[in-house]
Amino acid sequence: MVPMLAVSSIEKKLEMQASVIVGNYEFYYAAGKLSSVTSLEADENTQPVELKEAVENALADFQPADDTQTYLVKLLERYRPSENYDAQMNLLFRWGREGKEPV
């Protein structure tokens, strides 16, 4: 998987406010974006099912600041992760959180 594909996919979905997250790569990038605006109690090393629980907890108190954040919430609420995890998910979470490709 080329990480840029997951990044581009989520950014386009947020822009168009259409579609759903289709895999853990997109999920990790989107969760990273959420962590940049909430106090998400998880990081890039958190396993998928645990990350989903942390996302749900963070969303309980989160007030979106704009339409993009509102749609990010919808994408994250609907997604059900698989148990698969690899190093690219770590990178994608950090990319979402930092707003740029990690070095």
Helices and strands as residue ranges (DSSP letters): H 3-16, H 24-35, H 48-61, H 67-78, H 87-98
